[in-house]
Amino acid sequence: MTEIQLHDIALEPERTLGAPADDGPLRGRLTFGWDLLPADHASAPADWHAHVRSTPDRDYRHLLLVCSFRPETPQAPGTFRHASLALSLSTPDPSARPVARLIDPGERTRPTAAGPGTGVSFTVSTGVVDLGVERQQPEPGPAREEWIVRGHGASQPDPQWEFRGLRRLPLVGDHPVAALVELVPGRPNTADVLVAAELEHRSWGIRRYRARLGPTVHGIPLNPQEAGA
């Protein structure tokens, strides 16, 4: 198990024509947490371990991120329809950027009808999320898998994940994603995290929001001496 402290994030509305005059930040609907782990951490997928062993001359970090989408409340209305989380990896030299050599998931699915499956289990207590693996028991009847999380941008400095709700599975709860980041040696490496979300309001229709995530405006430090690793 890996424990990650979650923090509340204010979602800033995109200003558009026809937006309500009092359309301020949306609070209490998104929490976010992260952890920086060694590349050979036990929670990493098997192919990550194989990749790290095959390139012993390179320096990697396992960056784990968790977005937690909360149900609507009278004070914070709207239903999440779609969201995206983007990483921007950088160093002070724009020509030398770290890359997300591998990402997880490439695609995470859920059955739309009864059927077997394997997924990630989440337990939240006092703002801390415990991540584990659950084995779902098979049930009779046909099942069709549909994606709920999709990742893009492996081997790029700007990977991104998309999240969506299904008819019987709304976009609510904890969604972990991760990147095996190959660092640029001899330079401070950082990760900026941005999230965009689309919510449907009963009275306003579709509204779009954005937020910059992370511990500071300078992003997440990825070098061990800066990250406290």
N, C-alpha and C positions, 0 to 999 in steps of 0.2 A: 504494500500500500504506500501511496505518496500523499502527504497532506499539503494542501495549498490554502493559504489564507486568502479569502475573497474580500474585495473592497467595492463599495458602491461607486458607480460611475454615473455622472450626469450626462444625458444625451442632449446635445444641442440641436435644435431644429434648423433645417435648411430654410432660408428665407425665400419665399416664393410669392407670386401674385395671388391674392385671395387668402393668404394665411391669416389666422386670427391675430388681432393686435396684441393680445396677451399670451401669445404662444411662447412660453418660456422653456427653460431646460426641463427635460423629463427625468425625474428622479425616482429611485426605488425600483427600477425595472431591469437594470443590468448590473451585475457584479462581475468582477474580473480578478484573476490571480495568476501568478506565474512562478516558475521555479527554474533555476539553472542547475542542471545535473551533469555529472561526468558522462562522456560519450559511451562508456561501457556500463552504464547503469542498468540494473536488472530489468527495469520496466521497458527498456527500448526493444523494438521489434528485432527479430533474429537477423534480418538482412542488414540492419544497422550495425550489429556487432561484426558481421562478416565484412562489411565495407570498411569499418575502422581498422580491422586486423589486416586488410589487404593494402592499406595506405598508412603504414606506421610513421611515416615522415611528416604527416599533416596533423594539425591541431583542431579538434572538434569539441563542440559543446552541444548537449541535449537541452534544447529550450522547450519547456512545457508550458502551455498557456491554457487557461480555462475561462470560457465565457459562460455565465449563468444568466439565462433569460427568465424573468419573473412574471407571474400572471398579472393582468391588469387589476387596478384598484380604482375606487372612486376618485382618489387624488391623482392617480397616474393612469388615465384610460388609454385604450388602444390595444389591438391584438397584433403580435409580431407575425408578419408574413414572410419576411426574408431578411437576412443579415449577412454581412461579410466582414471578415477580419483579415487585415493586410499587415504584413511585416515589411519594413524597409531597413535593410541591413547596411551599415556604413562604417567608414573610418573617417578621420579628418581629411584624408586624401580622396577626392571624388573618383580618382582613377583606380583605387584599390579598395574593393568592396568584398566583404565576406559573402558567402552564398549558402543558401539552404540546400545542402547537397541531397538530402532526402527529407521527405515530409510524411506526416501521418495525421489523419488518414488521407489516402488518395481518394477514397470514397467510403463512406459509412452508410449502411442501408438499414432499413427496418421492413419487416414483412407487413404488407397491407391486409393480409388475411391470416388466419391461424396457420401456424407452421413453426418449424424449428428455427433456432437462431443463436448466435453468439454476440454478446455486446459488452459494453462497458457499464459497470454499475457505479452509482454515485450515492454517497451518504453525506449530508450537510449537517453540521452541528456548530452553532455559534459562529457562523461565518467561515468555517473550515470545511473543505470538500475532501473526502476520502475517495480515491479512485481505485477501482478493482475490476476484475473480469468476472462476468456472470455467464453461466451456461443455461440457456432457456430450454425447457423441456419441450420436445415435439408434441404438437397437438394435431388431431385429424383435420383433414381438409387442405385444399390447395393454398399456396402462398405465393405472392408476387412481391419481389423486393423493389423498393423505391429508395432513392438516396435522400438522406437528411443532412449530410455534410459532404462537401466535395472540396478537394484540395487541388491547387494549380501552382505551377512555378517551381518544381524541383530543379535543382542545379541553377537557380536564379537568385539574385539578391532581394527579390520582391515577391515572395510567395503569398498566396491568398487562399482563404477558405470561405466557402459559401455555406450558409445554413438556411434550411427552409422547413416549414411545418407541412405535415400531411393532413388530410381530411380528418383522420382519426388519431393523429399524433401532432398536436399543436407545438409550436416552437416555444417550449417552456422547459426549463431545467438546465442541467450542467452539461457543457460540451467541451471536452478536452481536445486540443490539437497539439502537434509537436513538430519541431524541425531539428534535424541534425545539421548544425551550423559549422561550416569550415571557416576558421578564423584566418584573418590576414596576420601573419607573424610580425611582431615588433611594433604593432600599432594598437591603440585602443579601439576595440570593436563594440558597436552599440546596435540595438534593435529598437526602432520606433514602431509602435503598434497603433493602428487606426481601425476603428470599427464604423461601419455604416449600417443603419437599420431602417426597415420600412414597416410602419405600423398602420393598421386600418382603424380609423376612428368612426364611431357611429354617426357623429355629426359633421366631422371635418373631412371624411374620406381618407385617402392615402396621404400620410405625412412621412417625410424622410428626416432622419437624424444622423448625426455624426459625433464621434468622440475620439479623443486621443487618450490611449491607455498607457499604463506604466507607472513606475514609482516617481518619476520626475519628468519635467518637460524635455530633459536631455535623453530620454529613452532608457532602455535596460542595458546596463553594462555587461558585456559578455566575457571580458577577460577575468581570470580567476582572482587577481589581486584587487580588482574593482568590484567584483560581485561577491566577495567574501567567501569564495569557494576554497 
